[in-house]
């Protein structure tokens, strides 16, 4: 695997444990995945009065994986490299 690609990926990808801590303590998840307007809407609606928060609890892992897969593709990783990192 190209170390330059790996370095770029590590700089831009989202760390699962960090994002979970931010979500549980501050409700922050969309902002880390380049969706600032969604994050503002989330805060303004107080997490959709709790419904949006419950939904996010069950979908956060999938959203992190999808975002990291998108970042891997942007830095030029092929499917074999992504699979070796567990993105498939």
C-alpha positions, 0 to 999 in steps of 0.5 A: 500500500502506498504510504502517501495514500495511507497518510492522506487517508489517516489525516482525513478519515473519522476515528470511530471511538472519537466520534462516538465520544463526541456524539454521546457527550455533545451530540456532534456527529454530522459536523465531523463528516463534512455535514455542518448544515445537518449538524446545525439543524440537529442542534436547532431541533434538539436532536429531532426532539430525541427521535433523530438522536435514537436513529443516529445511535443505530446508524452512526457506525454505518455512517462512519464506515461510508464516510471513511470509504468515500475518503479512501476513494478520494485519496486514490485507494483501490478496492483491494486496499479498502478491503484490507482496511475493513472498509468493505 
